[in-house]
Amino acid sequence: MNIPGPAKLLTIYIGEGMQWQGKSLYHALVMKLKEAGIAGATVIRGVEGYGEANRLHTTRLLDLSVDLPVIVEAVDQAEKIEKALPEIQAMVSRGLITLADVQVIPGNRKPG
C-alpha cells in the first residue's frame, strides 16, 4: 500500500448471509471498493458476535449460526474513501459503517 501518512479506515460490520443483487454483500462491497480504486480491502469473518437485533451469531457447535459476523475494512486517502462512501452506504441496509482517521506506516520492504 503506497499511501504512507494520514488516511481513512472504513469499517463495515455486516452478516455473512446478507446479499446484494444475488451475491454475498461482503463480496459486492469488495468489488465496489476495488472499482472505486481504493488502495486495499479485507474481509474478516468473525467467530461470534451480535448486532442491533441482539441475536447471538456463533461458530460454537451447539449454537451454530449460518450468519456469522463479517467485517469489511478498507484503507486509503480520505478523499477516495469519502468519494466511495455514498455507494457503500446505499448497499448496506442493515449493519454498521464506521470511518476513522488512521496513520499508515510503511513496512520494511526489502529489495528484490
Protein Blocks (a to p, Z undefined) as FASTA:
>chain_A
ZZecjdddddddddfkbceehiafklmmmmmmmmnopabdcddddfbdcdfkopacdfbf
klocfbdcddddddddfklmmmmmmmmmmmmmgccddddddddddddddeZZ
